[in-house]
Amino acid sequence: MEEKSNSIWKAGLTYGAILGLLMIIYTILLYVMDQSFNKALGYVTFLFIIVMVFYGAKSYRDNNLNGYISYGKALGISMIIVLVAAIINAVYFYIHITIVDGEYLNKLIIAAEEELLNKGMSDDQIEMAVAMQKKMMRPALMSVLGILSIGFWGFIFSLITSIFVKKEGDSFQEAMEDVKE
C-alpha cells in the first residue's frame, strides 16, 4: 500500500510539473507576442489543464494500477496535478510581474480602463472601478488568487475528466490481491 501511495504523489508531481512548465512557456510566448491580455488566447490554458489532467490520470491508471482506477482516485491524482501546476505557475507569475514585466500591473489597469470604456461606463464609474482594482493588485495576492483560480477550474475539469478515466476492475480479484500482500 505504501508504494502505491508514493506513486500517486510521484505521478502527480511529475505531471503537475509538466503542466506548470507548459503554462509558464505559454505565458512567456504570449508576453513575447504582446498578447498577454488577449482573453481568447488565455483560454488555451484551460485546454492544457484538461489534457494534462486526463493524460496524467490515465497514465497513472495504466502504469501503476494495472489499468483500473476508481473515480475518487482519478479525482485525487488529477487534483495533485492541478495543485502542483498552480503553485509552479503562481511562483512564475509573481516573478513575471515583479521582474520580467515590471509594467504588467500598469498595463493591466490600462486594459481594464479600455474595456470599461468600450462597455460605455462613465468616467466616474471607471475611476471607481479602477480604484477598487488597484487595491487588489499586489503581486503576492494576485499569485494566491491565481492558485485559487487554477485550483477551482482544475477541480471542475478534474470532476469531468475523472468520469472518462475511471475504470472499475473486478472487486473480487482486487480483494484477493490485497489478501496476498
N, C-alpha and C positions, 0 to 999 in steps of 0.2 A: 504494500500500500504506500509506503514512504517513497518508493521510486516513482510511482505514478504521480504523487503529489509534487515531487520535484520536477517531473517532466512537464506538468501543466504550467509551472512557473517558467521553466526554461523555454518552452514553446511560446508562451505569452510574451516573455521579454524579447525573444528573437523577432517575432512578427510585429510586436509593438515598436521595436527599434527600427525595423524596416519601414513601417508606416510613418513613424516620426521623421525619418530621413527623407522619405518621399515628400512629405508635407513641407519640410524645410527647403528641399530642392525646388519644389513648385513655388514657394513663396519667393525665393531668390529669382526664379525665372520671371515671375510676374513683376518683381521690382526692376529687373534689368529691362524688361519690355515696357516699363512705365504703365503697368496695368494693375497696380496694387489695389485700386479702388473700383475695379470692374466687378460688379456683383455677379454677373453671369459666369465669369471665369472663376470666381470664388467658389461657386457650387461644385466645381470639379473635385474639390477636396472631399466632398461627400462621396463621390464615386470612389476615390481612393480608400476611404474608410470602409465602404460596403465591400469592395473587392478584397481588401486585406483581411477583414474580419471573417468573411466567408472562407477565403483560402486558408487562413491560419487555423480556423476551427476544423475545417475539413482535413487539412494536413495532420493536425493533432489526432483527429479521429482515426485516420487511416494508418498513421505511423506509430502511434502509441497505444491505441485501444482496439486493435485488431478489426478496425472498420466499423465499430459500434460506439455510439455516444448518446447519452441521454440529452434531453432538451436543456436541463439545468446545467450540465457540464459544458455543453456547447455555448450556453449563455455566459458561463463563468470564464472560459478561455477567451471568448470574444471581448468581455469587459476588461480582462487583464491587458489584452492587446490595445484596446481603446485608451485605457488609462495611462499605459506606458507611453503611447504615442502622444497623448495630450500633454503629459509632463515634458517630454522632449520638445514638443512644439512650443510650449509656453516659455521654456528656458530660451529657445532660439528667438521667439518673438520679443522677449524682453531685451535681448542683445540687439536685435534688429532695430527696435525703435529707440534705443538709447545710444547705440554706437554706429551701426551700419547706416541708418537713415535717421539722423537726429532731427530732421524736419518732418518726420512722419505725423506727429500729432498736429502740427500746423496744417499740413496737407489734408489731414482728416477733417479738421474744422472747416477748411475752405470747401471741401467736397460736400460736407453736411449743409453748409450755408447755400451752396448752389442747388442742392436737392430740395431744400425748403423753399428757395425762390421759385424753382420750377413747379412746386406744388401750389404756388400762389399765396403763400403766407405773407403777412405784413412784416415790416421791418421790426416792429416791437416784438412780435411773436418769434421771429428768427433770433433776435437778440436774447430773448429769454431762453429759448431752446439751446442756443449755443452756450450761454452761461451755465446752464444745468449740465450740458455735456462736458464742459471744461472741468467741472468738479469731479467727474468720473475718469478723467484722462490722466491717470497716474500709471506709469509703466507696470508696476507690480500688481496693481488692481486689475489692469487690463489683462495681464498674464493669468491671474487667478480666474477671471471671468472667462478667458479662453479655455482653461481646463474644464470649467463647468459647462461651457457651451459644447465643446467637443465630447465631453462625457455624456451630456444629455442626448445629443444626436447619435452618438455612438451606441448608447443604450437602446434607443429606438431602432436603429439599424440592426443591432445585435438580437433584439427580440424577433425581428423578422427573419434574419439570415439563419438563426438557430433552428427555425422550423425546417429549413431545407437541409441543414447539416445533420440534424437528428437522425439517428438510425438505430433503432432498438434491436438488440440481439436476443438470443434465446436465453431467457432468465434462468432456466434450469441449468444450462451449460455454464453461465456466469457464476451461479452459486456453487457449482461443483469445482470450478477453478479456484474460488475463494477458499473452499474446504481443503483443496490440495496444498495451497500455500500455507 
